[in-house]
C-alpha cells in the first residue's frame, strides 16, 4: 500500500497540504461544526428544562400560599415527574412528600421521593431527599431503614454541620431500634469531631444514656 503523502515526506507547506487534503479537511470541519451545534442544543435544552421546572414549582408554591392544596399537589406532582434531574424537580418532590406526610399519607410521600434517591436525579438536594426519606420511614416504625437513609444523607452532603445533624438523626433512629452499639459509634464520633459542634452536647447526653442502660441488640 502506498503511504499517504505528508508534510514531512514531501516538504510541503501547510497550504500545500491543505490543498491535497481538501476533502478530509472539509469533513473534519463539518464534524466539528455539527458537534458544536449538538452541544449548544443540549445545553439550551437543559436550560429550558430548568427554567420550566422553576416556573412550575413557583406556580405550585403560589397555589399552596393561596390555600389551594389540591392544585398545589397537582402542580408539584407534574414538576416532580416531568423535570427529574433539575433542582426544582427535587424541591417539588420534597414539598409534595411533606404534604403527604402532613396528611398522614406517609407511603405516598415515600413513593414520591424514591425516584430522586440518586445524585443524577436529585443533584445537590440528595442529602435532603435521603433525610426526608428517613423521616417517613421512622414515622412508619422502620427505624433501622431510617437510620440507613440518614447515613446516606450524611454521605451525600459536603457541609460539615449538615452532615453532623444527619448523623445525629441516624444515631437517634438506631437507639430507637435497639441498635445500641451502632448508635454509640455514631455518638462517639460526633462527640469528638470538631466539625460537629452543633450536636456535640446531644452526643454527650446520648452517650450517657447508653452507658446507663444495658447493651441492646446489635
N, C-alpha and C positions, 0 to 999 in steps of 0.2 A: 504493500500500500504506500502510495506517495505521501510524504509528510506535508502537512499544511504549511505554506509559507508563513514565516513570522517576521517581525521587525528585526530580530537579531540575526536570522539566517540570510535575509535579503538586503539588509542595510537600508530599509525603507525609512522614510519619515513617518510621523504619526498620521499625516494627511494621506500618504500613500496607502497605509494600512487600512484607514477608514474606507477609502475608495474600493479597495479589494474585498472588503468585508461589509459592504453596504447593507446587504440583506440581513446579516446577523445583527448588525448594529441597530437596524430598524426594528427587528423583532424584539431585541433586548430593551430598547426604549419603550416600545409598546407595552411590554410586560411590566416595566417599572411604572408606567402611567396607569395601567389597569390596577396594579397593586395599590397605588396611591389613592385612586378613586374608591377602591374597595375599603381601604382603611378609613377614609373620610366618611363613607356611607355608614360603616359600622359605628364609628364614633358619634355621628349625627343621630343615628337611630337610638343609640344608648342614651343620648342626651334628651331626645324627645320622650323616650320611655320614662326617664327620671322626672321630667317636668310634668308629664301627665299623671304620674303616680303622686307627686306632691299636690297637684291640683285636686285630685280625687280625695286625698287624705284631708286636705283643708276643708273641702265640702262636707266630709263626714264629721269633722270637728265642729263645724258651724251648725250642723243639724243636731249634734249632741248638745251643744251650748244652748240651742233653742228649745231643748226638751223633747226633741223628736228622736227618741231612742231607736224606734223601728227603722226609720230612714237612715240613721247613722249606721246601724248594723248592716243594712244592705249595702251602703256605700263602702264601709270598711271591708266587708267580705269581697266585694268586687275588686278593690285595690289589692287586697292580700293575695287573691288568686291570680289576677292579671299581671301584677307587677312584682312577682317574686324576683329577688336579686337586686332590688332597689332599696335604699334606706327607708323610703316612705312605705314600701310594701311591708317591710319588717315591723315598722311602727304601727301600721294598720292592724297587723296580726296581733300585736301585743295589746293594743287598745280593745280590739274585739274579744280577745281572750279574757281580759279583765272584766268586760261587760258580762260575758258568760259566767265567769266566777261569781260576780255580784248577784246574778240571777239564780245561783245555785246549780248552774249547768256546767260543772267542772269538766266532765268528759268532753263536752263540746269545745270548751276553751282549750283543752289539751290537744284536741284534734286540729284546731286552727294553728297551733304553734308547731306541730310536728314537721310540716314541710320546710320550716325555717331553721331546723336544727343542724345546719351546715354553714360553713363560712361563706360558701358561694351564694347561698340564699339570703343569709342574714347580714353578712358583712360585719361592720363594727358593732352591730346590735346582737351579736351571737351570745355574749355573756348575759345580756338582759333576757334573751329568749330562753336560755337554759335556766336562769334563776326563776323566771315566771313559770316555767315547766315544773320546777321543783316545788314551787308554792302550790300548784294544782295537785301534784302527786301527794304532797304532805296533807292537803285538805281531804284527800280521799283515803287516808290511812296508809299510804305507801311510803313510809318513812325511809326505808332503805333505798328505794328508787329515787326519792327526793334528794337524799344525800349524794347520790351519784350525779344527779343533774346539777346540784350546787357545785360540786367539784369540777364538773365540765365548764360551768360558768366561770369559775376561778381560773381555769386553764385558758379560757378564751379572752380574758381581758389583759391589757398591758398596764392598767392603773393599779398601783400597789394598794391604795386604800380600798378600792372596789374589790380587789382580789381577797383582801382580808375579810371583808363583810360577807362575801360569798362563802369563804371557808368557814366562817362562824356559823352561817346557816347550815352548812354541811355538818358541823360539829353538833349543833342542836338536834338535827334530824337523826344523827347516829345515836345520840343519847336517848332520844325518844324510841328508837328501835331496839335499845338494849345493847348496842354495839359499843360497849364502854372502852375497849382497848383502842379501837379505831378513833373514837371521839377524843380520847386522851392524847393520841398522837397529834391530832389537829390542834387542840388547845395548847399543848406544849409548844408547838411551832409558833402559834400566834402570840403566846406569852413572851417569847424571846426574840421575835422578829422585829427589828427596829422600824420596819415599814408597815407594821400592823398596829400602830399606836391607837388607832380608832377603836379597836376591840380588845386591847390588852387587859383592861380592867375586867371585862367579862371573862376573858380567857382564864385569868387567875381565880375568879369566883367559880367557874366551871370545874377547874382542876381541884379546887377544894371540895366541891360536891362529889366529884368522882372518887376522891380519896376517902370520903366519909361513908361511902356506900360500898357494898360488896361488888366484886367484879362481875360484870354482866357477860352474857354470851358474846362470842366474837366470831 
